[in-house]
Amino acid sequence: MRITGEMGNLAAWEKRLFYMCSARPTLHPRALFSDVTSDYRSPAEPVPGDEVTIRLRTGRYNVDKAYLVVDNVEHVMTRVRSESMFDYYEAKINVGTDKIYYYFKVELGRTVCYYNQIGAIKDLNPYYNFQITPGFKTPEWAKGAVMYQIFVDRFYNGDKSNDVLDDEYNYIGEHVCQVKDWNKYPAQMGIREFYGGDLKGVLDKLDYLEGLGIEVIYFNPLFVSPSNHKYDIQDYDYIDPHFGVIVDDEGEVLKEGDTDNTHATRYINRVTRKSNLEASNEFFVQFVEEVHRRGMKVILDGVFNHCGSFNKWLDRERIYEAGKGYEPGAYVAQDSPYHTFFKFYNEHNWPYNEFYDGWWGHDTLPKLNYEGSEKLMEDIMRIGAKWVSPPFNADGWRLDVADELPDGFIEFLRKRLKSIDPDGVLLGEVWEEATNKHSMGGRRKYVDGHELDSVMDYPFRRLLMDFFLGRIDGEGLARGLLRLMENYPPQFYESLLNLMGSHDVVRAITALAGAPDRDSLTREQQAAYSPTIEQLKAGRKRFMAAAAVQYMMPGAPCLYYGDEAGLTGMADPFNRGTYPWGQEDTELIAYFQKLGELHKRAKGGCAFAGRGDVFTLYRPEVICMVNRSCEPVTACFADKDFCGNIRAELENGCIERELPPYGAAILIKGQEERA
């Protein structure tokens, strides 16, 4: 009563002062921010012995104390800069050779808050603490490089003399065949169909790739193999002459009904004679030289988890058994020098022991037995090193099914490759977020600085598909992309292979046309599935808008051959149709050529904002806005709507644009491009 009475006698300004003095301070957790870019960690990629400056953003005058906590040791941070809404604190530490883990702690009155990679939190989860791996660097050329994936048999036939012949050999129970009609749709069991694409065809089309702004060619496997996809390697030491050069072409194809590949003398001569193998390797040398002359790079596909039953180390088809210069395969003889390369379940079944471990039970894909063979490890390391060394000089590897390769294998391969070419790249096929991937009995160490430089970014693809197909809204897309940014080390993040298509997923336009999930349809149903014309039109428009995001994002945008020309198709094998030379979607190609030019301006940090049907991406020189709706929308975002590793600084504090249905707007320093 007494206090109430006294308050009633106070002037208005005295009341305001009283409330201000007695109010409990409020911490604004959304103002807290730090990440692993050079804005908040300098240098961003430190080496042992460096002094590293680490920064934290807080609300203006909103904390009493800020601490950098490194390996559980608190370092008091100093406020070094203030601006209208924020204060910036920093502390310096020295790094050695060991990995460092850190987080932030802030105090305001009695309130304590922590900040790590998942943001501001009340209860600390150390799993998400920031980390520094001294000495972890990724190649500068891979950061933001525009990549192009080529499934060689379906790209362009530049040399018809090396084409696979009808009945040349038997593969998985039937004879292979040469497809005479380049535009034929792939068959359901099209693994035995060969269209004739080769390295000469890629060489002939380098001008086209250059015009698209392509900086890196990523090849599906090129080595000797009986399938058209070549993920069942027969000989890791040589480029397949069907992709390269055939200089000696003697022998016979199989007769009708004959499935014995020891009779396939034409095939045996083509792929085992050193004259053909060495000529094909020499052609690859010349190919890489020309690619490098144009300022482009080449990444090879490393299939080191398993090989093929045709492989000379196993020789289940017995095509090397009578050949000169080849040791007996492990299938043929128990005393084979390659016996330990494979795991046999019956040690008393020679000659011709068919009881070996196959990848996922497939006897055509024998699993390589690293745990039981030091010699195998040595041979694969030799092969990995061979192709990035002179005279071949490839610029790196993409590891197939990296989640089934032991951590020790990947770490050893990285050391070997980097000792030869520190600027070479090692990418991995990982379908989940690589920071949280668990396989082989534990959390994988892909991002810890001792294994991969980066991975194929399938989570990015899923987020884009989910947004454009209405499964998440713009805010959900922004949140998902922010999570990827925060979880990955910056050098890893900037090298992510950001894709919408590959040889393992439904073609982008087909997926964005609303095609059913691949797992919900049988292969027969996928073969019969055909979107309507209206669905395909919508899918094409969504694809163009999604590509604007793909090209403006940090990371390396990767085109799957033919997507830019309008190719469609469900999952494997229907996503492996031929490039439609002479029937290209020229408007779509011109669009990707323009995106390639604009991509060069997409540098620096990045921030995201989204709401409803609209998503916006902000970079210092680029703003990309997309509308997934079939109706026009007015998009409006303010500075405060963006979250990322930089602060959005918009003219007049906001941006507003009219976006057409399925439309995109890309603004470059006041210049605007619409898609």
Residue pairs with C-beta under 8 A, 6 or more apart in sequence:
7 15
7 18
10 18
24 109
25 108
25 109
25 111
26 108
27 59
27 62
27 63
27 106
27 108
27 111
27 113
28 59
28 62
29 113
29 119
29 120
30 120
31 57
31 58
31 59
31 62
31 85
31 86
32 56
32 57
32 58
32 59
32 104
32 106
32 113
32 115
32 119
32 120
33 40
33 56
33 57
33 115
34 40
34 41
34 54
34 55
34 56
34 57
34 104
34 115
34 130
35 41
35 485
35 486
35 490
35 645
36 44
36 130
36 489
36 490
37 44
37 490
37 605
37 645
37 646
38 44
38 490
39 55
39 605
39 645
39 646
40 54
40 55
40 56
40 57
40 645
41 52
41 53
41 54
41 55
41 132
41 490
42 52
42 53
42 55
43 50
43 52
44 490
44 491
45 136
45 137
45 490
45 491
46 52
46 95
46 132
46 134
47 95
47 134
47 135
47 137
48 95
48 96
48 97
48 134
48 135
49 94
49 95
49 96
50 94
50 95
50 134
51 92
51 93
51 94
52 92
52 93
52 94
52 95
52 132
53 90
53 91
53 92
54 68
54 90
54 91
54 92
54 93
54 102
55 80
55 88
55 89
55 90
56 66
56 68
56 77
56 88
56 89
56 90
56 104
56 106
56 115
57 86
57 87
57 88
57 89
58 66
58 86
58 87
58 88
58 89
58 106
59 85
59 86
59 87
60 82
60 83
60 84
60 85
60 86
60 87
61 87
62 87
62 108
63 87
63 106
63 107
63 108
64 107
64 108
64 109
65 76
65 106
65 107
66 76
66 77
66 79
66 89
66 104
66 105
66 106
66 107
67 74
67 75
67 76
67 77
67 104
67 105
67 106
68 74
68 75
68 77
68 91
68 93
68 102
68 104
69 75
69 102
69 103
69 104
69 105
70 93
70 100
70 101
70 102
71 100
71 101
71 102
74 105
75 91
75 93
76 91
77 89
77 90
77 91
77 104
78 89
78 90
78 91
79 87
79 88
79 89
80 88
80 89
80 90
81 87
81 88
82 88
86 647
93 100
95 132
95 134
96 134
97 134
97 135
98 134
99 131
99 132
99 133
99 134
99 448
99 449
100 131
100 132
100 134
101 126
101 129
101 130
101 131
102 129
102 130
102 131
102 132
103 114
103 115
103 116
103 124
103 126
103 129
103 130
104 114
104 115
104 116
105 112
105 113
105 114
105 115
106 112
106 113
106 114
106 115
113 120
113 121
113 122
114 120
114 121
114 122
114 123
114 124
115 121
116 124
116 125
116 128
116 129
116 130
117 128
117 129
117 130
117 486
117 487
118 125
118 128
118 486
119 486
131 448
131 489
133 448
133 449
133 450
133 489
135 449
136 448
136 449
136 450
136 489
136 491
137 491
138 425
138 453
138 454
138 491
138 492
138 494
138 495
139 396
139 423
139 424
139 425
139 453
139 495
140 423
141 215
141 216
141 297
141 395
141 423
142 216
142 396
142 425
142 453
142 454
142 495
142 556
143 491
143 494
143 495
143 556
144 494
144 554
144 555
144 556
144 599
144 602
144 603
145 215
145 216
145 297
145 556
146 212
146 213
146 214
146 215
146 216
146 551
146 556
146 557
146 558
146 559
146 596
146 599
147 214
147 215
147 216
147 217
147 218
147 299
147 497
147 556
147 557
147 558
147 559
148 209
148 212
148 214
148 216
148 217
148 218
148 558
148 559
148 561
149 218
149 219
149 220
149 499
149 501
149 502
149 503
149 558
149 559
149 560
149 561
150 202
150 217
150 218
150 219
150 220
150 561
151 197
151 220
151 229
151 503
151 561
151 576
152 197
152 198
152 199
152 201
152 202
152 219
152 220
152 222
152 243
153 194
153 195
153 196
153 197
153 198
153 228
153 229
154 195
154 197
154 228
154 561
154 562
154 576
154 577
154 578
154 579
155 197
155 201
155 202
155 205
155 561
155 578
155 579
156 197
156 198
156 201
156 202
156 204
156 205
156 579
156 581
157 163
157 182
157 195
157 196
157 197
157 198
157 201
158 198
158 199
158 200
158 201
158 202
158 203
158 204
159 198
159 200
159 201
159 245
160 196
161 246
161 249
162 198
162 241
162 242
162 243
162 244
162 245
162 246
163 178
163 194
163 196
163 242
164 176
164 178
164 194
164 196
164 242
165 178
165 253
165 266
166 175
166 176
166 177
166 178
166 253
167 175
167 176
167 177
167 253
167 254
167 255
167 256
168 175
168 176
168 253
168 254
168 264
168 266
168 267
168 270
169 175
169 176
169 226
169 253
169 254
169 261
169 264
169 267
170 176
170 254
170 258
170 259
170 260
170 261
170 264
171 191
171 192
171 226
171 227
172 191
172 192
172 364
173 259
174 192
175 192
175 254
175 259
176 192
176 193
176 194
176 226
177 192
177 193
177 194
178 194
178 196
179 193
179 194
179 195
179 196
182 195
182 196
182 578
182 581
183 578
183 580
183 583
184 195
184 578
185 574
185 577
186 193
186 569
186 573
186 574
186 576
186 577
187 193
187 573
188 523
188 524
188 527
188 573
189 573
190 228
190 573
190 576
191 227
191 228
191 229
191 573
192 227
192 228
193 228
194 228
194 242
195 228
195 578
197 243
197 578
198 242
198 243
198 244
199 222
199 239
199 243
199 244
199 283
199 284
199 287
200 283
202 217
202 287
203 287
203 290
206 290
206 291
206 294
206 296
209 217
209 296
210 294
210 296
211 593
212 559
212 564
212 589
212 592
212 593
212 596
213 592
213 593
213 595
213 596
213 597
213 599
214 296
214 559
214 596
215 295
215 296
215 297
216 296
216 297
216 298
216 299
216 395
216 556
217 291
217 296
217 297
217 298
217 299
218 299
218 301
218 398
218 497
218 558
219 298
219 299
219 300
219 301
220 229
220 230
220 231
220 301
220 503
221 229
221 230
221 231
221 233
221 300
221 301
221 303
221 400
222 230
222 239
222 240
222 243
222 284
222 300
222 301
223 230
223 233
223 234
223 235
223 236
223 237
223 238
223 239
223 240
224 233
224 234
224 235
224 238
224 239
224 240
224 241
224 271
224 277
225 231
225 232
225 233
225 234
225 240
225 308
225 310
226 232
226 234
226 308
226 310
227 308
228 576
229 503
229 576
230 240
230 303
231 301
231 303
231 365
231 400
232 303
232 306
232 307
232 308
232 309
232 310
232 311
232 364
232 365
233 303
233 307
233 308
233 311
234 271
234 307
234 308
234 310
234 311
234 312
235 271
235 277
235 311
235 312
236 307
236 380
236 383
237 277
237 383
237 386
238 277
238 278
238 280
238 281
239 277
239 280
239 281
239 283
239 284
240 271
240 280
241 270
241 271
241 276
241 277
241 279
241 280
242 270
242 271
243 280
244 276
244 279
244 280
244 281
244 283
244 284
245 276
245 279
245 280
245 282
245 283
246 270
246 276
246 279
247 275
247 276
247 279
248 269
248 273
248 275
248 276
249 266
249 269
249 270
250 265
250 266
250 269
251 264
251 265
251 266
251 267
251 268
251 269
251 270
252 263
252 264
252 265
252 266
253 264
253 266
253 267
254 260
254 261
254 263
254 264
255 263
261 267
261 268
261 317
261 318
261 319
262 268
262 317
262 318
262 319
262 321
262 322
264 319
267 319
268 319
268 323
269 276
270 276
271 277
271 319
272 319
272 320
272 323
272 326
274 325
281 392
284 392
285 391
285 392
285 393
287 298
288 298
288 392
288 393
288 394
289 393
291 297
291 298
292 393
297 395
297 396
298 394
298 395
299 394
299 395
299 396
299 397
299 398
299 425
299 427
300 387
300 394
300 396
300 397
300 398
301 397
301 398
301 400
302 384
302 397
302 398
302 399
302 400
303 400
304 368
304 380
304 384
304 399
304 400
304 405
304 409
304 413
305 359
305 367
305 368
305 400
305 401
305 404
305 405
306 358
306 359
306 365
306 366
306 367
306 368
307 313
307 314
307 365
307 366
307 368
308 364
308 365
308 366
309 316
309 317
309 331
309 363
309 364
309 365
309 366
310 316
310 317
310 319
311 329
311 366
312 320
312 326
312 329
313 329
313 330
313 336
313 338
313 341
313 342
314 329
314 330
314 331
314 338
314 341
314 342
314 356
314 366
315 321
315 328
315 329
315 330
315 331
315 332
316 329
316 331
316 354
316 363
316 366
318 329
318 331
318 332
318 352
320 326
320 328
320 329
321 328
321 329
321 332
327 336
327 337
327 338
328 335
328 336
329 336
329 338
330 336
330 338
330 339
330 341
330 342
330 344
330 353
330 356
331 352
331 353
331 354
331 356
332 350
332 351
332 352
333 350
333 351
334 347
334 350
334 351
334 353
337 375
338 376
340 369
340 372
340 373
340 375
340 376
341 368
341 369
341 373
341 375
341 376
341 379
342 356
342 357
342 366
342 367
342 368
342 369
343 356
343 357
343 367
343 369
343 372
344 353
344 355
344 356
344 357
345 355
345 356
345 357
346 353
346 355
349 355
354 363
356 363
356 366
357 366
357 367
357 369
358 364
358 365
358 366
358 367
359 365
359 366
359 367
359 404
368 376
368 380
369 376
370 376
370 377
370 380
370 406
370 409
371 406
377 409
377 412
380 413
381 412
381 413
381 416
384 397
384 413
384 416
384 417
385 416
385 417
385 420
386 392
387 394
387 397
388 394
388 395
388 396
388 397
388 417
388 420
388 421
388 424
389 420
389 421
395 421
395 423
395 424
395 425
396 417
396 424
396 425
396 426
396 427
396 453
397 413
397 417
397 424
397 425
397 426
397 427
398 427
398 428
398 429
398 456
399 405
399 410
399 413
399 426
399 427
399 428
399 429
399 452
400 429
401 429
402 410
402 428
402 429
402 430
402 446
402 452
402 455
403 428
403 429
403 430
403 431
403 437
403 439
403 440
403 444
404 439
404 440
406 440
407 440
407 444
407 445
407 451
410 426
410 428
410 446
410 451
410 452
411 445
411 450
411 451
413 426
414 426
414 450
414 451
414 452
417 424
417 426
418 424
425 453
425 454
425 495
426 451
426 452
426 453
427 452
427 453
427 454
427 455
427 456
427 495
427 497
428 434
428 446
428 451
428 452
428 454
428 455
428 456
429 455
429 456
430 437
430 444
430 446
430 452
430 455
430 456
430 458
431 456
431 458
432 458
432 459
433 459
433 484
433 487
434 444
434 446
434 447
434 452
434 455
434 488
434 492
435 446
435 447
435 487
435 488
436 443
436 487
437 443
437 444
437 446
438 444
445 451
446 452
446 455
447 488
447 489
447 492
449 489
452 492
453 491
453 492
453 495
454 492
454 493
454 495
454 496
454 497
454 556
455 496
455 497
456 497
456 499
456 502
456 558
457 484
457 496
457 497
457 498
457 499
457 555
458 499
458 505
459 480
459 484
460 481
460 484
460 496
460 498
460 499
460 550
460 553
460 555
461 498
461 499
461 500
461 505
463 472
463 477
463 480
463 481
464 477
464 500
464 546
464 549
464 550
465 471
465 500
465 511
465 512
466 472
466 476
466 477
467 473
467 474
467 476
467 477
467 615
467 628
468 512
468 542
468 545
468 546
468 628
469 511
469 512
469 514
469 542
470 628
472 480
473 610
473 611
473 612
473 613
474 609
474 610
474 611
474 612
474 613
474 614
474 615
474 616
474 628
475 610
475 611
476 610
477 608
477 610
477 615
478 608
478 609
478 610
478 615
478 643
479 610
481 553
481 608
482 608
482 643
482 644
484 493
484 496
485 493
485 554
485 606
485 644
485 645
488 496
493 554
493 555
494 554
494 555
495 555
495 556
496 554
496 555
496 556
497 555
497 556
497 558
498 550
498 553
498 555
498 556
498 557
498 558
499 557
499 558
499 560
500 508
500 543
500 546
500 547
500 550
500 560
500 563
501 507
501 508
501 559
501 560
501 563
501 575
502 560
503 560
503 572
503 575
503 576
504 571
504 572
504 575
505 511
505 518
505 571
505 575
506 515
506 518
506 569
506 570
506 571
506 575
507 560
507 563
507 567
507 568
507 569
507 570
507 574
507 575
508 543
508 546
508 560
508 563
509 536
509 539
509 540
509 543
509 563
509 566
509 567
509 568
510 531
510 536
510 539
510 568
510 569
510 570
511 539
512 538
512 539
512 540
512 542
512 543
512 546
513 531
513 535
513 536
513 538
513 539
513 540
513 542
513 568
514 531
514 535
514 538
514 539
515 529
515 531
515 570
516 529
518 526
518 570
518 571
521 529
521 570
526 570
526 571
526 574
527 570
527 574
529 570
531 539
531 568
536 568
538 630
538 662
539 568
540 566
540 585
540 588
541 661
541 662
541 663
542 628
542 662
543 563
544 588
544 591
544 662
544 664
544 675
545 626
545 627
545 628
545 662
545 663
545 664
545 675
546 626
547 557
547 591
547 592
547 595
548 595
548 624
548 626
548 664
548 666
548 675
549 615
549 617
549 624
549 626
549 664
550 557
551 557
551 595
551 596
551 598
551 599
551 602
552 598
552 599
552 602
552 617
552 619
552 622
552 624
552 666
553 602
553 606
553 617
554 602
554 605
554 606
557 599
559 592
560 575
561 567
561 579
562 577
562 578
562 579
562 580
564 588
564 589
564 591
564 592
565 579
565 580
565 584
565 585
565 588
565 589
566 580
566 584
566 585
566 588
567 577
567 579
567 580
569 575
569 576
569 577
591 675
594 673
598 622
598 666
598 668
598 673
601 621
601 622
601 668
601 669
602 619
602 621
602 622
603 619
603 620
603 621
604 619
604 620
604 621
604 646
605 619
605 620
605 644
605 645
605 646
606 617
606 618
606 619
606 644
606 645
606 646
607 617
607 618
607 619
607 642
607 643
607 644
607 645
607 646
607 647
607 648
608 615
608 616
608 617
608 618
608 642
608 643
608 644
609 615
609 616
609 618
609 637
609 641
609 642
609 643
609 648
610 616
611 637
611 641
612 633
613 627
613 628
613 629
613 633
614 625
614 626
614 627
614 628
614 633
614 635
614 659
615 625
615 626
615 628
616 623
616 624
616 625
616 626
616 635
616 637
616 642
616 655
617 623
617 624
617 625
618 642
618 644
618 646
618 648
618 650
619 646
620 646
621 668
621 669
622 666
622 667
622 668
623 650
623 655
623 665
623 666
623 667
624 664
624 665
624 666
624 667
625 635
625 655
625 657
625 659
625 664
625 665
625 666
625 667
626 659
626 663
626 664
626 665
627 633
627 635
627 659
627 660
627 661
627 662
627 663
627 664
628 662
629 661
629 662
630 661
630 662
631 661
632 658
632 659
632 660
632 661
632 663
633 658
633 659
634 656
634 657
634 658
634 659
635 655
635 656
635 657
635 658
635 659
636 654
636 655
636 656
637 650
637 654
637 655
638 650
638 653
638 654
639 647
639 648
639 649
639 650
639 653
639 654
641 648
642 648
655 667
657 665
659 665
660 674
663 674
663 675
664 674
664 675
665 672
665 673
665 674
665 675
666 672
666 673
666 674
666 675
667 673
